[in-house]
Amino acid sequence: MKSNINIEKILEKVPDYQQFYDTDELNEQSFRLAREYPELVEIKEIGHSKMGKPIYCLKIGNGDKTALAYGTPHPNEPIGSMMLDALCNILVGDPELLQELGFTWYIIKSSDIDGLDRNKGWLKGPYTITNYQRNFFRPAFYQQVEWSFPVQYKKYQFDQPVPETRCIMELMERIRPDFIYSLHNSGFGGAYWYITDGDPELFSSLQEAAKKQRIPLNLGEPETPYGERFADAVFQMTGFRDRYDYLEQNLPDHNAEDVVNGGSCSFEYARRYNPDVRMLVSEVPYFSNPLVSDTSLSDVKRKDAQIEGYQIYLEDLDVLKLIDKELGDLFSADNQFFMAAKERMEMSEAVRANLHAIENSDQYDVTATKSQLFDNVNTMKFYSNLSLVLFRRACEEELEQNLSREQADKIRKAKEKAEIRETENLAWMEQSIDYDVIPIRNLVKVQLESGLLYAQYIKQIQH
C-alpha cells in the first residue's frame, strides 16, 4: 500500500500523555481547539447522556468522504479518547495531511460520558491491575453505546437505543459515513484488530504498527470464535447477526433469542445509509505479558485449556449468583452497576455455548500454544473477576440510598462476601501474573497509525 504521508513524522506529534483525560478535560481541549482554529474546527452539541450531560462532536476538514470516529463506546476504554485528542490537534496543525486524507472528520471524543465518570477512580493511576479493576465500570450490554443500535433479525427484535447511541444514529443518518473508527481497547493481552476488509499489505502494516511500539500481537484465543481470521491478530468485522447465528448453532437446548440481549453495532446500523461503509476497531491493552504472542507449544491440549478457562469464569459467576440469591431483590431499578452484574450472572448460557462448540469440534484436539494457554487461564481470570467488582460497586452505590437498617445490613454483608472473592482473585493475579504497563503514548500511536493506514486504504480503493 503506497503511502503519500509520512506516518513516522505524524506519530512524533503525539503528546507524552501520562494520564487519561476525564470528560471535563476532553471537552476543555475540544473547545480550546475550536477557539484557536475557528476556520477549521466546528463543535456542536449533538445530544445528551442518560444523566442529561451534553455530548459534543467536532467537525474538521471538508473532504469528499466522511469519517466518523468516536471514543469510549465502552466507558472503561479511554485510550481512543486520547488518540482522538491527538488526532484533532494533528489535523488542524497539518492542513496538507487533512487534504491528503480527503475526509471530513466527525469526532466524538467520548460517547459514554456518564460511564467514563464512573471509571474516574483509575483514570489518573496508579496503573495496576488492582487499581484498574477495583474502580472498573462497564454497563450492561443493552445499555452500551456500541451494542444498543436497533436490530431485527430472525425471531429477535431490539429497539431501545440508549440516548448516547441515538446521538450517533442521528449523526449517521445525516452524514452517511464512508469510514467508521470505533475506538475500543482491551484490558489485558496484546494488540488485535477488527476490520471490514483489506489486503495483505494493509494487514502487515497494522501488525507492524503494534510491533514498533513494543506491543505484542494477541495470538491466543480469539475474542469472537466465529470471526474470520484475515491474518495474525487481524479479524473480519463481526456483528449481532454473527453472534446470534453462533448461539443458535451451539445452544441446542435453548433459543438464541432467549440468550442474546442488546442490539447491533454501529457498523451494522450505518449500512442502512451507506452499504459500502467500512469500519475499523483497533484493540490495544493497558497490561500485557510476552506470552500473549508466544506461539511455541505448551504441554496442554487446547481443548483442555479452554474448558479450564471457561470453568474459571463460571466459578466466579456461581459464587456471585449465590451471594445475589441470599440478598433478594433489593437493588434500585436504576443501579447501573447492578444491571451490569446481573447481566453477567445471566451470561452462563452464552458461556456454555462456547463450551459446547469446543467439546463438539475436532479443531481443538491439538496442543495449545503458550499464548492460548495464557489466555485461557490468566486472561480469563482477569475478565471473570470484573463481575465481582461490578456487584461490589453496586452494593456500595445502593448503600448511599435511603435504606432501612435491615436492608443496609443485607447489602453490606453481600458486599463483604463479594469483596472477599474479588480480593482473593486480585491477590492471585498480582502474585501470579507478570505484566507490563504500556505507556499511554505507545497505545495512542498504534490506534492513530491504524486509523491513518485504513483511511489511506479506503481512499486508494475508491479512486
C-alpha positions, 0 to 999 in steps of 0.5 A: 500500500503506497503511502503519500504521508509520512506516518513516522513524522505524524506519530512524533506529534503525539503528546507524552500523555501520562494520564487519561483525560476525564470528560471535563478535560476532553471537552476543555481541549475540544473547545480550546481547539475550536477557539484557536482554529475557528476556520477549521474546527466546528463543535456542536452539541449533538445530544445528551447522556442518560444523566442529561450531560451534553455530548459534543462532536467536532467537525474538521476538514471538508473532504469528499468522504466522511469519517466518523470516529468516536471514543469510549463506546465502552466507558472503561476504554479511554485510550481512543479518547486520547488518540482522538485528542491527538488526532484533532490537534494533528489535523488542524496543525497539518492542513496538507495531511487533512487534504491528503486524507480527503475526509471530513472528520466527525469526532466524538471524543467520548460517547459514554460520558456518564460511564467514563465518570464512573471509571474516574477512580483509575483514570489518573493511576496508579496503573495496576491491575488492582487499581484498574479493576477495583474502580472498573465500570462497564454497563450492561450490554443493552445499555452500551453505546456500541451494542444498543443500535436497533436490530431485527433479525430472525425471531429477535427484535431490539429497539431501545437505543440508549440516548448516547447511541441515538446521538450517533444514529442521528449523526449517521443518518445525516452524514452517511459515513464512508469510514467508521473508527470505533475506538475500543481497547482491551484490558489485558493481552496484546494488540488485535484488530477488527476490520471490514476488509483489506489486503495483505499489505494493509494487514502487515502494516497494522501488525507492524504498527503494534510491533514498533511500539513494543506491543505484542500481537494477541495470538491466543484465543480469539475474542469472537470464535466465529470471526474470520481470521484475515491474518495474525491478530487481524479479524473480519468485522463481526456483528449481532447477526454473527453472534446470534447465528453462533448461539443458535448453532451451539445452544441446542437446548435453548433459543438464541433469542432467549440468550442474546440481549442488546442490539447491533453495532454501529457498523451494522446500523450505518449500512442502512445509509451507506452499504459500502461503509467500512469500519475499523476497531483497533484493540490495544491493552493497558497490561500485557505479558510476552506470552500473549504472542508466544506461539511455541507449544505448551504441554496442554491440549487446547481443548483442555485449556479452554474448558479450564478457562471457561470453568474459571469464569463460571466459578466466579459467576456461581459464587456471585449468583449465590451471594445475589440469591441470599440478598433478594431483590433489593437493588434500585431499578436504576443501579447501573452497576447492578444491571451490569452484574446481573447481566453477567450472572445471566451470561452462563448460557452464552458461556456454555455455548462456547463450551459446547462448540469446543467439546463438539469440534475436532479443531481443538484436539491439538496442543495449545500454544503458550499464548492460548494457554495464557489466555485461557487461564490468566486472561480469563481470570482477569475478565471473570473477576470484573463481575465481582467488582461490578456487584461490589460497586453496586452494593456500595452505590445502593448503600448511599440510598435511603435504606432501612437498617435491615436492608443496609445490613443485607447489602453490606454483608453481600458486599463483604462476601463479594469483596472477599472473592474479588480480593482473593482473585486480585491477590492471585493475579498480582502474585501470579501474573507478570505484566507490563504497563504500556505507556499511554503514548505507545497505545495512542500511536498504534490506534492513530497509525491504524486509523491513518493506514485504513483511511489511506486504504479506503481512499486508494480503493475508491479512486 
